[in-house]
Amino acid sequence: MSRMLVTAAKLLAVSTALSVLFAGAAGAAGAQPFSGKVRPNQVFAGVVNGQQVNAVIKVVCPVSGTTGRILHGQNWEVTLPEVISINDGNTGALGTSIVATLGPSAVAKAVVFKTYNHPKPLPNIPVPCSGSGKAIFTPAPGSPSAKAAVVNVTFLNVAA
């Protein structure tokens, strides 16, 4: 009987040690979520001013103007989403970067992302003083399995 207790105690000790080991590994992995290089076959999300959906972009417009410039200090980035949504993209079989564009705009200025969670400033391009648009995050190079991520944006004139 005592031999069974010793064996049970050993099994409990090994089980506890393995639980601590795997919990520590999971905790370490969880300490650095959503970082790293853009690689093929990854689901990703576009982020504008911290929002994956319905983002607001602040614009400075002249009193009688219909277009203005994006207010300094706003950014966009790409991330690996915690929960997959219909607006998310996929880098496809070949994707190693993500090209972001903002519209509508008379000037198309692309910003390239090669890593996740490294925000970049929104480009200083003319945009509408109000209304809606889209930030489109397109995998590059493209492939049949690639899909762009889209963030709907609202332009807000802060000078009005």
Secondary structure, 3 states (H helix, E strand, C coil): CHHHHHHHHHHHHHHHHHHHHHHHHHHHHHCCCCCCECCCCCEEEEEECCECCCEEEEEECCCCCCEEEECCCCEEEEECCCCCCCCCEECCCCCCEEEEEEECCCCCCCEEECECCCCEECCCCEEECEEEEEEEEEEECCCCCCECEEEEEEEEECCC
